Amino acid sequence: MLNNWERLAKVIQYLGFNVNSFAKEIGLTRAERLYQIKRGNYAN
């Protein structure tokens, strides 16, 4: 079973983005929130 980051990484890869470009595409100014997910710090 994939964890949250692994699922997100697969979506990013499938869409042809890197983490930074994906963050910008979804409206984030920085990819820091995505890296927080990677580290397991994704509380609201």
Number of C-alpha atoms within 10 A of each C-alpha: 5 8 11 12 16 13 12 16 17 12 13 17 13 9 10 11 14 12 18 16 16 19 18 12 11 8 10 14 12 14 16 13 14 20 15 13 16 16 10 12 11 12 6 3
